[in-house]
């Protein structure tokens, strides 16, 4: 019986594995972009201190980089709230018995 269950659930387990891999890759890409933006901001400050750029250029570039960081932080917060809202009930719902049980998603 367990062999039949494994065979029947193999496509679902494969799909879940693929979804987790894609999610991990997207998180790594997001973190890399945030790190690149932070390094660009640090470099900008160093160029200003070294006298390579003027205040106006610094202000324009800093504004652009900070806007990008705000955008990335907003995307991270939005993604995090979606993950929390999907498939998970609030602690109050769990205590009241209104929540469906949390299922295990590991293969």
VENBELPE-V970263 format. One record per backbone hydrogen bond with DSSP energy under -0.5 kcal/mol. CO is the residue of the C=O (numbers start at 0). NH is the residue of the N-H. If there is no record, write none. Layout:
co->(CO/CO)
nh->(NH/NH)
This chain:
co->(0/1/2/3/4/5/8/9/10/11/12/13/14/15/16/17/18/19/20/21/22/23/24/25/26/27/28/29/30/31/32/33/34/35/36/37/38/39/40/41/42/43/44/45/46/46/47/53/54/55/56/57/58/59/60/61/62/63/64/65/66/67/68/69/70/71/72/73/74/75/76/77/78/79/80/81/84/89/90/91/92/92/92)
nh->(4/5/6/7/8/9/12/13/14/15/16/17/18/19/20/21/22/23/24/25/26/27/28/29/30/31/32/33/34/35/36/37/38/39/40/41/42/43/44/45/46/47/48/49/51/52/50/57/58/59/60/61/62/63/64/65/66/67/68/69/70/71/72/73/74/75/76/77/78/79/80/81/82/83/84/85/86/93/94/95/96/97/98)
